[in-house]
Amino acid sequence: MDAKDRMLELPYALYDSQDLLVQDIVLKGSGGVKKGGIALLGGIQINTGPDTTDYFHPLRFDYMNNKGEVVEDLLSKITK
């Protein structure tokens, strides 16, 4: 309610709540990964009109081990 621009803040608030749910799913399911790990990409999808390109604003890109621990933060490699 205190946000300067609530329409700008809303997708970030929704992302934060969904990210918590995804993290819980990854932690519970990551033990089933025997080799390698998990790549987790998350962000905000911005849908536009039919004649305009949609956008994806990445906020997370992590490589995780089979314990759900972040091994490497890859976000900087795609947002340079």
HTML snippet that shows the backbone in 3Dmol.js (N, CA, C, O; Angstrom):
<script src="https://3Dmol.org/build/3Dmol-min.js"></script>
<div id="view" style="width:600px;height:400px;position:relative"></div>
<script>
const pdb = `
ATOM      1  N   MET A   1       0.822  -1.198   0.000  1.00  0.00           N
ATOM      2  CA  MET A   1       0.000   0.000   0.000  1.00  0.00           C
ATOM      3  C   MET A   1       0.866   1.263   0.000  1.00  0.00           C
ATOM      4  O   MET A   1       0.419   2.319  -0.448  1.00  0.00           O
ATOM      5  N   ASP A   2       2.092   1.162   0.495  1.00  0.00           N
ATOM      6  CA  ASP A   2       2.958   2.343   0.586  1.00  0.00           C
ATOM      7  C   ASP A   2       3.806   2.545  -0.663  1.00  0.00           C
ATOM      8  O   ASP A   2       4.599   3.485  -0.723  1.00  0.00           O
ATOM      9  N   ALA A   3       3.653   1.682  -1.657  1.00  0.00           N
ATOM     10  CA  ALA A   3       4.470   1.782  -2.867  1.00  0.00           C
ATOM     11  C   ALA A   3       4.163   3.073  -3.615  1.00  0.00           C
ATOM     12  O   ALA A   3       3.015   3.512  -3.682  1.00  0.00           O
ATOM     13  N   LYS A   4       5.199   3.665  -4.169  1.00  0.00           N
ATOM     14  CA  LYS A   4       5.023   4.884  -4.947  1.00  0.00           C
ATOM     15  C   LYS A   4       4.169   4.601  -6.191  1.00  0.00           C
ATOM     16  O   LYS A   4       3.290   5.388  -6.544  1.00  0.00           O
ATOM     17  N   ASP A   5       4.441   3.470  -6.843  1.00  0.00           N
ATOM     18  CA  ASP A   5       3.673   3.069  -8.025  1.00  0.00           C
ATOM     19  C   ASP A   5       3.233   1.622  -7.815  1.00  0.00           C
ATOM     20  O   ASP A   5       4.001   0.696  -8.074  1.00  0.00           O
ATOM     21  N   ARG A   6       2.000   1.425  -7.348  1.00  0.00           N
ATOM     22  CA  ARG A   6       1.517   0.087  -7.012  1.00  0.00           C
ATOM     23  C   ARG A   6       1.477  -0.853  -8.211  1.00  0.00           C
ATOM     24  O   ARG A   6       1.699  -2.054  -8.056  1.00  0.00           O
ATOM     25  N   MET A   7       1.199  -0.333  -9.395  1.00  0.00           N
ATOM     26  CA  MET A   7       1.148  -1.192 -10.580  1.00  0.00           C
ATOM     27  C   MET A   7       2.548  -1.680 -10.965  1.00  0.00           C
ATOM     28  O   MET A   7       2.691  -2.742 -11.570  1.00  0.00           O
ATOM     29  N   LEU A   8       3.551  -0.927 -10.625  1.00  0.00           N
ATOM     30  CA  LEU A   8       4.929  -1.352 -10.860  1.00  0.00           C
ATOM     31  C   LEU A   8       5.367  -2.346  -9.787  1.00  0.00           C
ATOM     32  O   LEU A   8       6.094  -3.294 -10.084  1.00  0.00           O
ATOM     33  N   GLU A   9       4.946  -2.144  -8.576  1.00  0.00           N
ATOM     34  CA  GLU A   9       5.332  -2.991  -7.448  1.00  0.00           C
ATOM     35  C   GLU A   9       4.615  -4.344  -7.459  1.00  0.00           C
ATOM     36  O   GLU A   9       5.169  -5.338  -6.989  1.00  0.00           O
ATOM     37  N   LEU A  10       3.399  -4.391  -7.986  1.00  0.00           N
ATOM     38  CA  LEU A  10       2.585  -5.602  -7.951  1.00  0.00           C
ATOM     39  C   LEU A  10       3.265  -6.824  -8.562  1.00  0.00           C
ATOM     40  O   LEU A  10       3.296  -7.866  -7.907  1.00  0.00           O
ATOM     41  N   PRO A  11       3.819  -6.759  -9.793  1.00  0.00           N
ATOM     42  CA  PRO A  11       4.447  -7.965 -10.336  1.00  0.00           C
ATOM     43  C   PRO A  11       5.638  -8.448  -9.506  1.00  0.00           C
ATOM     44  O   PRO A  11       5.894  -9.650  -9.438  1.00  0.00           O
ATOM     45  N   TYR A  12       6.359  -7.535  -8.885  1.00  0.00           N
ATOM     46  CA  TYR A  12       7.481  -7.934  -8.035  1.00  0.00           C
ATOM     47  C   TYR A  12       6.988  -8.633  -6.768  1.00  0.00           C
ATOM     48  O   TYR A  12       7.590  -9.608  -6.317  1.00  0.00           O
ATOM     49  N   ALA A  13       5.910  -8.140  -6.206  1.00  0.00           N
ATOM     50  CA  ALA A  13       5.327  -8.783  -5.019  1.00  0.00           C
ATOM     51  C   ALA A  13       4.811 -10.174  -5.371  1.00  0.00           C
ATOM     52  O   ALA A  13       4.999 -11.115  -4.600  1.00  0.00           O
ATOM     53  N   LEU A  14       4.170 -10.313  -6.514  1.00  0.00           N
ATOM     54  CA  LEU A  14       3.696 -11.620  -6.953  1.00  0.00           C
ATOM     55  C   LEU A  14       4.871 -12.561  -7.216  1.00  0.00           C
ATOM     56  O   LEU A  14       4.820 -13.735  -6.847  1.00  0.00           O
ATOM     57  N   TYR A  15       5.914 -12.060  -7.845  1.00  0.00           N
ATOM     58  CA  TYR A  15       7.104 -12.872  -8.098  1.00  0.00           C
ATOM     59  C   TYR A  15       7.683 -13.379  -6.778  1.00  0.00           C
ATOM     60  O   TYR A  15       8.007 -14.560  -6.659  1.00  0.00           O
ATOM     61  N   ASP A  16       7.815 -12.497  -5.791  1.00  0.00           N
ATOM     62  CA  ASP A  16       8.396 -12.890  -4.503  1.00  0.00           C
ATOM     63  C   ASP A  16       7.613 -14.025  -3.862  1.00  0.00           C
ATOM     64  O   ASP A  16       8.207 -14.971  -3.345  1.00  0.00           O
ATOM     65  N   SER A  17       6.279 -13.941  -3.889  1.00  0.00           N
ATOM     66  CA  SER A  17       5.470 -14.992  -3.261  1.00  0.00           C
ATOM     67  C   SER A  17       5.568 -16.298  -4.058  1.00  0.00           C
ATOM     68  O   SER A  17       5.637 -17.374  -3.463  1.00  0.00           O
ATOM     69  N   GLN A  18       5.576 -16.220  -5.379  1.00  0.00           N
ATOM     70  CA  GLN A  18       5.701 -17.424  -6.196  1.00  0.00           C
ATOM     71  C   GLN A  18       7.100 -18.027  -6.081  1.00  0.00           C
ATOM     72  O   GLN A  18       7.254 -19.247  -6.127  1.00  0.00           O
ATOM     73  N   ASP A  19       8.114 -17.182  -5.931  1.00  0.00           N
ATOM     74  CA  ASP A  19       9.482 -17.673  -5.779  1.00  0.00           C
ATOM     75  C   ASP A  19       9.617 -18.499  -4.502  1.00  0.00           C
ATOM     76  O   ASP A  19      10.326 -19.505  -4.490  1.00  0.00           O
ATOM     77  N   LEU A  20       8.954 -18.090  -3.442  1.00  0.00           N
ATOM     78  CA  LEU A  20       8.981 -18.864  -2.197  1.00  0.00           C
ATOM     79  C   LEU A  20       8.365 -20.247  -2.408  1.00  0.00           C
ATOM     80  O   LEU A  20       8.883 -21.241  -1.901  1.00  0.00           O
ATOM     81  N   LEU A  21       7.265 -20.311  -3.154  1.00  0.00           N
ATOM     82  CA  LEU A  21       6.628 -21.597  -3.433  1.00  0.00           C
ATOM     83  C   LEU A  21       7.535 -22.490  -4.275  1.00  0.00           C
ATOM     84  O   LEU A  21       7.653 -23.686  -4.008  1.00  0.00           O
ATOM     85  N   VAL A  22       8.172 -21.914  -5.287  1.00  0.00           N
ATOM     86  CA  VAL A  22       9.072 -22.689  -6.148  1.00  0.00           C
ATOM     87  C   VAL A  22      10.268 -23.190  -5.341  1.00  0.00           C
ATOM     88  O   VAL A  22      10.688 -24.334  -5.516  1.00  0.00           O
ATOM     89  N   GLN A  23      10.814 -22.366  -4.474  1.00  0.00           N
ATOM     90  CA  GLN A  23      11.945 -22.791  -3.640  1.00  0.00           C
ATOM     91  C   GLN A  23      11.557 -23.986  -2.776  1.00  0.00           C
ATOM     92  O   GLN A  23      12.352 -24.910  -2.602  1.00  0.00           O
ATOM     93  N   ASP A  24      10.339 -23.973  -2.233  1.00  0.00           N
ATOM     94  CA  ASP A  24       9.858 -25.083  -1.417  1.00  0.00           C
ATOM     95  C   ASP A  24       9.743 -26.354  -2.256  1.00  0.00           C
ATOM     96  O   ASP A  24      10.120 -27.433  -1.798  1.00  0.00           O
ATOM     97  N   ILE A  25       9.230 -26.237  -3.476  1.00  0.00           N
ATOM     98  CA  ILE A  25       9.110 -27.387  -4.378  1.00  0.00           C
ATOM     99  C   ILE A  25      10.494 -27.938  -4.707  1.00  0.00           C
ATOM    100  O   ILE A  25      10.701 -29.151  -4.684  1.00  0.00           O
ATOM    101  N   VAL A  26      11.431 -27.063  -5.010  1.00  0.00           N
ATOM    102  CA  VAL A  26      12.792 -27.490  -5.353  1.00  0.00           C
ATOM    103  C   VAL A  26      13.445 -28.202  -4.174  1.00  0.00           C
ATOM    104  O   VAL A  26      14.067 -29.250  -4.351  1.00  0.00           O
ATOM    105  N   LEU A  27      13.309 -27.646  -2.972  1.00  0.00           N
ATOM    106  CA  LEU A  27      13.917 -28.272  -1.796  1.00  0.00           C
ATOM    107  C   LEU A  27      13.344 -29.659  -1.543  1.00  0.00           C
ATOM    108  O   LEU A  27      14.079 -30.579  -1.183  1.00  0.00           O
ATOM    109  N   LYS A  28      12.039 -29.814  -1.729  1.00  0.00           N
ATOM    110  CA  LYS A  28      11.399 -31.111  -1.478  1.00  0.00           C
ATOM    111  C   LYS A  28      11.704 -32.125  -2.576  1.00  0.00           C
ATOM    112  O   LYS A  28      11.749 -33.327  -2.311  1.00  0.00           O
ATOM    113  N   GLY A  29      11.913 -31.657  -3.806  1.00  0.00           N
ATOM    114  CA  GLY A  29      12.117 -32.571  -4.910  1.00  0.00           C
ATOM    115  C   GLY A  29      13.550 -32.756  -5.348  1.00  0.00           C
ATOM    116  O   GLY A  29      13.842 -33.651  -6.141  1.00  0.00           O
ATOM    117  N   SER A  30      14.449 -31.931  -4.850  1.00  0.00           N
ATOM    118  CA  SER A  30      15.829 -31.975  -5.337  1.00  0.00           C
ATOM    119  C   SER A  30      16.565 -33.244  -4.934  1.00  0.00           C
ATOM    120  O   SER A  30      17.554 -33.602  -5.573  1.00  0.00           O
ATOM    121  N   GLY A  31      16.117 -33.924  -3.905  1.00  0.00           N
ATOM    122  CA  GLY A  31      16.760 -35.164  -3.487  1.00  0.00           C
ATOM    123  C   GLY A  31      16.643 -36.253  -4.540  1.00  0.00           C
ATOM    124  O   GLY A  31      17.423 -37.205  -4.530  1.00  0.00           O
ATOM    125  N   GLY A  32      15.689 -36.132  -5.443  1.00  0.00           N
ATOM    126  CA  GLY A  32      15.514 -37.104  -6.509  1.00  0.00           C
ATOM    127  C   GLY A  32      16.493 -36.918  -7.652  1.00  0.00           C
ATOM    128  O   GLY A  32      16.556 -37.749  -8.558  1.00  0.00           O
ATOM    129  N   VAL A  33      17.254 -35.839  -7.620  1.00  0.00           N
ATOM    130  CA  VAL A  33      18.254 -35.586  -8.662  1.00  0.00           C
ATOM    131  C   VAL A  33      19.519 -36.333  -8.273  1.00  0.00           C
ATOM    132  O   VAL A  33      20.151 -36.013  -7.267  1.00  0.00           O
ATOM    133  N   LYS A  34      19.885 -37.325  -9.071  1.00  0.00           N
ATOM    134  CA  LYS A  34      21.036 -38.173  -8.728  1.00  0.00           C
ATOM    135  C   LYS A  34      22.355 -37.595  -9.212  1.00  0.00           C
ATOM    136  O   LYS A  34      23.343 -37.614  -8.478  1.00  0.00           O
ATOM    137  N   LYS A  35      22.387 -37.083 -10.430  1.00  0.00           N
ATOM    138  CA  LYS A  35      23.610 -36.524 -11.007  1.00  0.00           C
ATOM    139  C   LYS A  35      23.348 -35.093 -11.419  1.00  0.00           C
ATOM    140  O   LYS A  35      22.211 -34.705 -11.688  1.00  0.00           O
ATOM    141  N   GLY A  36      24.401 -34.322 -11.466  1.00  0.00           N
ATOM    142  CA  GLY A  36      24.242 -32.950 -11.935  1.00  0.00           C
ATOM    143  C   GLY A  36      23.471 -32.118 -10.941  1.00  0.00           C
ATOM    144  O   GLY A  36      23.691 -32.211  -9.733  1.00  0.00           O
ATOM    145  N   GLY A  37      22.573 -31.308 -11.448  1.00  0.00           N
ATOM    146  CA  GLY A  37      21.825 -30.427 -10.580  1.00  0.00           C
ATOM    147  C   GLY A  37      20.596 -29.886 -11.268  1.00  0.00           C
ATOM    148  O   GLY A  37      20.079 -30.473 -12.218  1.00  0.00           O
ATOM    149  N   ILE A  38      20.148 -28.769 -10.775  1.00  0.00           N
ATOM    150  CA  ILE A  38      18.923 -28.137 -11.249  1.00  0.00           C
ATOM    151  C   ILE A  38      19.252 -26.704 -11.658  1.00  0.00           C
ATOM    152  O   ILE A  38      19.940 -25.991 -10.927  1.00  0.00           O
ATOM    153  N   ALA A  39      18.773 -26.289 -12.799  1.00  0.00           N
ATOM    154  CA  ALA A  39      18.874 -24.886 -13.210  1.00  0.00           C
ATOM    155  C   ALA A  39      17.498 -24.266 -13.001  1.00  0.00           C
ATOM    156  O   ALA A  39      16.496 -24.774 -13.505  1.00  0.00           O
ATOM    157  N   LEU A  40      17.455 -23.185 -12.269  1.00  0.00           N
ATOM    158  CA  LEU A  40      16.191 -22.531 -11.945  1.00  0.00           C
ATOM    159  C   LEU A  40      16.218 -21.107 -12.486  1.00  0.00           C
ATOM    160  O   LEU A  40      17.026 -20.283 -12.060  1.00  0.00           O
ATOM    161  N   LEU A  41      15.325 -20.832 -13.430  1.00  0.00           N
ATOM    162  CA  LEU A  41      15.208 -19.505 -14.031  1.00  0.00           C
ATOM    163  C   LEU A  41      13.845 -18.938 -13.655  1.00  0.00           C
ATOM    164  O   LEU A  41      12.820 -19.591 -13.853  1.00  0.00           O
ATOM    165  N   GLY A  42      13.834 -17.742 -13.120  1.00  0.00           N
ATOM    166  CA  GLY A  42      12.574 -17.118 -12.732  1.00  0.00           C
ATOM    167  C   GLY A  42      12.614 -15.632 -12.989  1.00  0.00           C
ATOM    168  O   GLY A  42      13.679 -15.015 -12.985  1.00  0.00           O
ATOM    169  N   GLY A  43      11.450 -15.065 -13.210  1.00  0.00           N
ATOM    170  CA  GLY A  43      11.368 -13.637 -13.451  1.00  0.00           C
ATOM    171  C   GLY A  43       9.945 -13.206 -13.701  1.00  0.00           C
ATOM    172  O   GLY A  43       8.992 -13.902 -13.350  1.00  0.00           O
ATOM    173  N   ILE A  44       9.817 -12.056 -14.306  1.00  0.00           N
ATOM    174  CA  ILE A  44       8.502 -11.474 -14.579  1.00  0.00           C
ATOM    175  C   ILE A  44       8.284 -11.442 -16.079  1.00  0.00           C
ATOM    176  O   ILE A  44       9.082 -10.875 -16.825  1.00  0.00           O
ATOM    177  N   GLN A  45       7.191 -12.060 -16.514  1.00  0.00           N
ATOM    178  CA  GLN A  45       6.795 -12.039 -17.923  1.00  0.00           C
ATOM    179  C   GLN A  45       5.914 -10.815 -18.144  1.00  0.00           C
ATOM    180  O   GLN A  45       4.945 -10.597 -17.417  1.00  0.00           O
ATOM    181  N   ILE A  46       6.256 -10.025 -19.145  1.00  0.00           N
ATOM    182  CA  ILE A  46       5.481  -8.828 -19.462  1.00  0.00           C
ATOM    183  C   ILE A  46       4.818  -9.062 -20.814  1.00  0.00           C
ATOM    184  O   ILE A  46       5.465  -9.008 -21.860  1.00  0.00           O
ATOM    185  N   ASN A  47       3.519  -9.322 -20.767  1.00  0.00           N
ATOM    186  CA  ASN A  47       2.763  -9.557 -21.995  1.00  0.00           C
ATOM    187  C   ASN A  47       2.304  -8.225 -22.577  1.00  0.00           C
ATOM    188  O   ASN A  47       1.886  -7.323 -21.851  1.00  0.00           O
ATOM    189  N   THR A  48       2.388  -8.122 -23.878  1.00  0.00           N
ATOM    190  CA  THR A  48       2.001  -6.886 -24.561  1.00  0.00           C
ATOM    191  C   THR A  48       0.925  -7.206 -25.595  1.00  0.00           C
ATOM    192  O   THR A  48       0.407  -8.322 -25.641  1.00  0.00           O
ATOM    193  N   GLY A  49       0.603  -6.242 -26.399  1.00  0.00           N
ATOM    194  CA  GLY A  49      -0.424  -6.411 -27.430  1.00  0.00           C
ATOM    195  C   GLY A  49       0.034  -7.337 -28.543  1.00  0.00           C
ATOM    196  O   GLY A  49       1.207  -7.704 -28.610  1.00  0.00           O
ATOM    197  N   PRO A  50      -0.895  -7.717 -29.421  1.00  0.00           N
ATOM    198  CA  PRO A  50      -0.582  -8.679 -30.479  1.00  0.00           C
ATOM    199  C   PRO A  50       0.499  -8.218 -31.453  1.00  0.00           C
ATOM    200  O   PRO A  50       1.171  -9.057 -32.055  1.00  0.00           O
ATOM    201  N   ASP A  51       0.682  -6.937 -31.621  1.00  0.00           N
ATOM    202  CA  ASP A  51       1.676  -6.422 -32.572  1.00  0.00           C
ATOM    203  C   ASP A  51       2.980  -5.995 -31.912  1.00  0.00           C
ATOM    204  O   ASP A  51       3.830  -5.376 -32.553  1.00  0.00           O
ATOM    205  N   THR A  52       3.139  -6.323 -30.631  1.00  0.00           N
ATOM    206  CA  THR A  52       4.311  -5.904 -29.881  1.00  0.00           C
ATOM    207  C   THR A  52       4.982  -7.125 -29.258  1.00  0.00           C
ATOM    208  O   THR A  52       4.307  -8.066 -28.839  1.00  0.00           O
ATOM    209  N   THR A  53       6.292  -7.106 -29.202  1.00  0.00           N
ATOM    210  CA  THR A  53       7.046  -8.202 -28.609  1.00  0.00           C
ATOM    211  C   THR A  53       6.832  -8.247 -27.102  1.00  0.00           C
ATOM    212  O   THR A  53       6.866  -7.215 -26.432  1.00  0.00           O
ATOM    213  N   ASP A  54       6.610  -9.457 -26.567  1.00  0.00           N
ATOM    214  CA  ASP A  54       6.527  -9.634 -25.123  1.00  0.00           C
ATOM    215  C   ASP A  54       7.939  -9.550 -24.543  1.00  0.00           C
ATOM    216  O   ASP A  54       8.928  -9.655 -25.268  1.00  0.00           O
ATOM    217  N   TYR A  55       8.014  -9.363 -23.247  1.00  0.00           N
ATOM    218  CA  TYR A  55       9.299  -9.219 -22.564  1.00  0.00           C
ATOM    219  C   TYR A  55       9.375 -10.181 -21.389  1.00  0.00           C
ATOM    220  O   TYR A  55       8.354 -10.540 -20.802  1.00  0.00           O
ATOM    221  N   PHE A  56      10.592 -10.597 -21.049  1.00  0.00           N
ATOM    222  CA  PHE A  56      10.844 -11.381 -19.849  1.00  0.00           C
ATOM    223  C   PHE A  56      11.935 -10.678 -19.064  1.00  0.00           C
ATOM    224  O   PHE A  56      13.023 -10.430 -19.584  1.00  0.00           O
ATOM    225  N   HIS A  57      11.645 -10.362 -17.824  1.00  0.00           N
ATOM    226  CA  HIS A  57      12.599  -9.689 -16.934  1.00  0.00           C
ATOM    227  C   HIS A  57      13.137 -10.735 -15.950  1.00  0.00           C
ATOM    228  O   HIS A  57      12.473 -11.040 -14.958  1.00  0.00           O
ATOM    229  N   PRO A  58      14.339 -11.294 -16.211  1.00  0.00           N
ATOM    230  CA  PRO A  58      14.867 -12.340 -15.334  1.00  0.00           C
ATOM    231  C   PRO A  58      15.275 -11.776 -13.972  1.00  0.00           C
ATOM    232  O   PRO A  58      15.910 -10.725 -13.887  1.00  0.00           O
ATOM    233  N   LEU A  59      14.904 -12.483 -12.925  1.00  0.00           N
ATOM    234  CA  LEU A  59      15.261 -12.078 -11.569  1.00  0.00           C
ATOM    235  C   LEU A  59      16.063 -13.149 -10.836  1.00  0.00           C
ATOM    236  O   LEU A  59      16.683 -12.876  -9.809  1.00  0.00           O
ATOM    237  N   ARG A  60      16.045 -14.370 -11.370  1.00  0.00           N
ATOM    238  CA  ARG A  60      16.786 -15.473 -10.753  1.00  0.00           C
ATOM    239  C   ARG A  60      17.237 -16.425 -11.851  1.00  0.00           C
ATOM    240  O   ARG A  60      16.468 -16.759 -12.752  1.00  0.00           O
ATOM    241  N   PHE A  61      18.482 -16.855 -11.766  1.00  0.00           N
ATOM    242  CA  PHE A  61      18.989 -17.914 -12.624  1.00  0.00           C
ATOM    243  C   PHE A  61      20.078 -18.612 -11.827  1.00  0.00           C
ATOM    244  O   PHE A  61      21.233 -18.186 -11.828  1.00  0.00           O
ATOM    245  N   ASP A  62      19.702 -19.682 -11.151  1.00  0.00           N
ATOM    246  CA  ASP A  62      20.605 -20.376 -10.250  1.00  0.00           C
ATOM    247  C   ASP A  62      20.852 -21.801 -10.720  1.00  0.00           C
ATOM    248  O   ASP A  62      19.966 -22.447 -11.280  1.00  0.00           O
ATOM    249  N   TYR A  63      22.062 -22.279 -10.484  1.00  0.00           N
ATOM    250  CA  TYR A  63      22.372 -23.694 -10.641  1.00  0.00           C
ATOM    251  C   TYR A  63      22.460 -24.256  -9.228  1.00  0.00           C
ATOM    252  O   TYR A  63      23.229 -23.768  -8.400  1.00  0.00           O
ATOM    253  N   MET A  64      21.657 -25.297  -8.960  1.00  0.00           N
ATOM    254  CA  MET A  64      21.570 -25.863  -7.614  1.00  0.00           C
ATOM    255  C   MET A  64      22.000 -27.318  -7.616  1.00  0.00           C
ATOM    256  O   MET A  64      21.846 -28.018  -8.616  1.00  0.00           O
ATOM    257  N   ASN A  65      22.539 -27.769  -6.493  1.00  0.00           N
ATOM    258  CA  ASN A  65      22.907 -29.175  -6.362  1.00  0.00           C
ATOM    259  C   ASN A  65      21.683 -29.998  -5.963  1.00  0.00           C
ATOM    260  O   ASN A  65      20.575 -29.472  -5.869  1.00  0.00           O
ATOM    261  N   ASN A  66      21.896 -31.298  -5.728  1.00  0.00           N
ATOM    262  CA  ASN A  66      20.753 -32.157  -5.413  1.00  0.00           C
ATOM    263  C   ASN A  66      20.258 -32.003  -3.976  1.00  0.00           C
ATOM    264  O   ASN A  66      19.387 -32.754  -3.535  1.00  0.00           O
ATOM    265  N   LYS A  67      20.806 -31.040  -3.249  1.00  0.00           N
ATOM    266  CA  LYS A  67      20.303 -30.707  -1.914  1.00  0.00           C
ATOM    267  C   LYS A  67      19.507 -29.404  -1.953  1.00  0.00           C
ATOM    268  O   LYS A  67      19.021 -28.935  -0.924  1.00  0.00           O
ATOM    269  N   GLY A  68      19.379 -28.827  -3.140  1.00  0.00           N
ATOM    270  CA  GLY A  68      18.648 -27.573  -3.279  1.00  0.00           C
ATOM    271  C   GLY A  68      19.471 -26.358  -2.911  1.00  0.00           C
ATOM    272  O   GLY A  68      18.927 -25.266  -2.745  1.00  0.00           O
ATOM    273  N   GLU A  69      20.785 -26.532  -2.781  1.00  0.00           N
ATOM    274  CA  GLU A  69      21.677 -25.426  -2.431  1.00  0.00           C
ATOM    275  C   GLU A  69      22.189 -24.765  -3.708  1.00  0.00           C
ATOM    276  O   GLU A  69      22.524 -25.450  -4.675  1.00  0.00           O
ATOM    277  N   VAL A  70      22.249 -23.449  -3.710  1.00  0.00           N
ATOM    278  CA  VAL A  70      22.743 -22.722  -4.877  1.00  0.00           C
ATOM    279  C   VAL A  70      24.249 -22.936  -4.994  1.00  0.00           C
ATOM    280  O   VAL A  70      25.012 -22.599  -4.089  1.00  0.00           O
ATOM    281  N   VAL A  71      24.660 -23.504  -6.126  1.00  0.00           N
ATOM    282  CA  VAL A  71      26.075 -23.738  -6.413  1.00  0.00           C
ATOM    283  C   VAL A  71      26.652 -22.528  -7.124  1.00  0.00           C
ATOM    284  O   VAL A  71      27.777 -22.105  -6.853  1.00  0.00           O
ATOM    285  N   GLU A  72      25.851 -21.969  -8.052  1.00  0.00           N
ATOM    286  CA  GLU A  72      26.312 -20.816  -8.808  1.00  0.00           C
ATOM    287  C   GLU A  72      25.134 -19.936  -9.189  1.00  0.00           C
ATOM    288  O   GLU A  72      24.102 -20.429  -9.643  1.00  0.00           O
ATOM    289  N   ASP A  73      25.291 -18.639  -9.005  1.00  0.00           N
ATOM    290  CA  ASP A  73      24.315 -17.658  -9.450  1.00  0.00           C
ATOM    291  C   ASP A  73      24.692 -17.250 -10.872  1.00  0.00           C
ATOM    292  O   ASP A  73      25.718 -16.605 -11.084  1.00  0.00           O
ATOM    293  N   LEU A  74      23.871 -17.621 -11.834  1.00  0.00           N
ATOM    294  CA  LEU A  74      24.172 -17.379 -13.246  1.00  0.00           C
ATOM    295  C   LEU A  74      23.494 -16.129 -13.813  1.00  0.00           C
ATOM    296  O   LEU A  74      23.652 -15.830 -14.996  1.00  0.00           O
ATOM    297  N   LEU A  75      22.752 -15.405 -12.997  1.00  0.00           N
ATOM    298  CA  LEU A  75      21.968 -14.264 -13.482  1.00  0.00           C
ATOM    299  C   LEU A  75      22.839 -13.217 -14.169  1.00  0.00           C
ATOM    300  O   LEU A  75      22.447 -12.657 -15.193  1.00  0.00           O
ATOM    301  N   SER A  76      24.011 -12.951 -13.614  1.00  0.00           N
ATOM    302  CA  SER A  76      24.866 -11.914 -14.206  1.00  0.00           C
ATOM    303  C   SER A  76      25.352 -12.307 -15.611  1.00  0.00           C
ATOM    304  O   SER A  76      25.709 -11.446 -16.414  1.00  0.00           O
ATOM    305  N   LYS A  77      25.361 -13.603 -15.891  1.00  0.00           N
ATOM    306  CA  LYS A  77      25.828 -14.051 -17.204  1.00  0.00           C
ATOM    307  C   LYS A  77      24.803 -13.830 -18.313  1.00  0.00           C
ATOM    308  O   LYS A  77      25.149 -13.852 -19.494  1.00  0.00           O
ATOM    309  N   ILE A  78      23.548 -13.618 -17.937  1.00  0.00           N
ATOM    310  CA  ILE A  78      22.522 -13.383 -18.952  1.00  0.00           C
ATOM    311  C   ILE A  78      22.005 -11.951 -18.948  1.00  0.00           C
ATOM    312  O   ILE A  78      21.211 -11.580 -19.813  1.00  0.00           O
ATOM    313  N   THR A  79      22.441 -11.148 -17.995  1.00  0.00           N
ATOM    314  CA  THR A  79      21.930  -9.780 -17.896  1.00  0.00           C
ATOM    315  C   THR A  79      22.994  -8.717 -18.112  1.00  0.00           C
ATOM    316  O   THR A  79      22.797  -7.561 -17.739  1.00  0.00           O
ATOM    317  N   LYS A  80      24.107  -9.087 -18.702  1.00  0.00           N
ATOM    318  CA  LYS A  80      25.178  -8.108 -18.952  1.00  0.00           C
ATOM    319  C   LYS A  80      24.803  -7.179 -20.065  1.00  0.00           C
ATOM    320  O   LYS A  80      25.579  -6.290 -20.415  1.00  0.00           O
TER     321      LYS A  80
END
`;
const viewer = $3Dmol.createViewer("view");
viewer.addModel(pdb, "pdb");
viewer.setStyle({}, {cartoon: {color: "spectrum"}});
viewer.zoomTo();
viewer.render();
</script>
